[in-house]
């Protein structure tokens, strides 16, 4: 598994996408941000075997074409992508969405705060934890 320090942001809402990018950059997160505007684009991103895997996927659930939970399920079923950190970043507070996300192997589930400052702090904390503090899986197929 070859990975980069890129972030894949899977978000169809342009305002949420732009705000997330702005907050990450303002938080001094220097990682490049790749964008997928729907679930189909996200899966196409991973189908390119020559492309290194991202360090983090920020995944919305309510996406056109292919829903976020289906994207997550496919990522976890594939040996190449099953260890890529995926954080659901969604407006859904539905308990079933949260439950299904964890069943399908999400690493974290974050409800997008409506208020700008709270949203900014949440995204900043996600970036700091997953890209600076967290130790990613090693670049190999199996431990040992």
ZIRALIN-V888109 format. One record per residue. N is the residue number from 0. RES is the residue in one letter. SS is DSSP state (alpha for helix, beta for strand, coil for the rest). Layout:
[[N/RES/SS] [N/RES/SS]]
This chain:
[[0/X/coil] [1/X/coil] [2/X/beta] [3/X/coil] [4/X/coil] [5/X/coil] [6/X/beta] [7/X/beta] [8/X/beta] [9/X/beta] [10/X/coil] [11/X/coil] [12/X/coil] [13/X/alpha] [14/X/alpha] [15/X/alpha] [16/X/alpha] [17/X/alpha] [18/X/alpha] [19/X/alpha] [20/X/alpha] [21/X/alpha] [22/X/alpha] [23/X/alpha] [24/X/alpha] [25/X/alpha] [26/X/coil] [27/X/coil] [28/X/coil] [29/X/coil] [30/X/coil] [31/X/coil] [32/X/beta] [33/X/beta] [34/X/beta] [35/X/beta] [36/X/coil] [37/X/coil] [38/X/alpha] [39/X/alpha] [40/X/alpha] [41/X/alpha] [42/X/alpha] [43/X/alpha] [44/X/alpha] [45/X/alpha] [46/X/alpha] [47/X/coil] [48/X/coil] [49/X/coil] [50/X/coil] [51/X/coil] [52/X/beta] [53/X/coil] [54/X/coil] [55/X/beta] [56/X/beta] [57/X/beta] [58/X/beta] [59/X/coil] [60/X/coil] [61/X/coil] [62/X/coil] [63/X/coil] [64/X/coil] [65/X/coil] [66/X/coil] [67/X/alpha] [68/X/alpha] [69/X/alpha] [70/X/alpha] [71/X/alpha] [72/X/alpha] [73/X/alpha] [74/X/alpha] [75/X/alpha] [76/X/alpha] [77/X/coil] [78/X/coil] [79/X/coil] [80/X/coil] [81/X/coil] [82/X/coil] [83/X/coil] [84/X/coil] [85/X/beta] [86/X/beta] [87/X/beta] [88/X/beta] [89/X/beta] [90/X/coil] [91/X/coil] [92/X/coil] [93/X/coil] [94/X/alpha] [95/X/alpha] [96/X/alpha] [97/X/alpha] [98/X/alpha] [99/X/alpha] [100/X/alpha] [101/X/alpha] [102/X/alpha] [103/X/coil] [104/X/coil] [105/X/coil] [106/X/coil] [107/X/beta] [108/X/beta] [109/X/beta] [110/X/beta] [111/X/coil] [112/X/coil] [113/X/coil] [114/X/coil] [115/X/alpha] [116/X/alpha] [117/X/alpha] [118/X/alpha] [119/X/alpha] [120/X/alpha] [121/X/alpha] [122/X/alpha] [123/X/alpha] [124/X/alpha] [125/X/alpha] [126/X/alpha] [127/X/alpha] [128/X/alpha] [129/X/alpha] [130/X/alpha] [131/X/alpha] [132/X/alpha] [133/X/coil] [134/X/coil] [135/X/coil] [136/X/coil] [137/X/coil] [138/X/coil] [139/X/coil] [140/X/coil] [141/X/coil] [142/X/coil] [143/X/coil]]
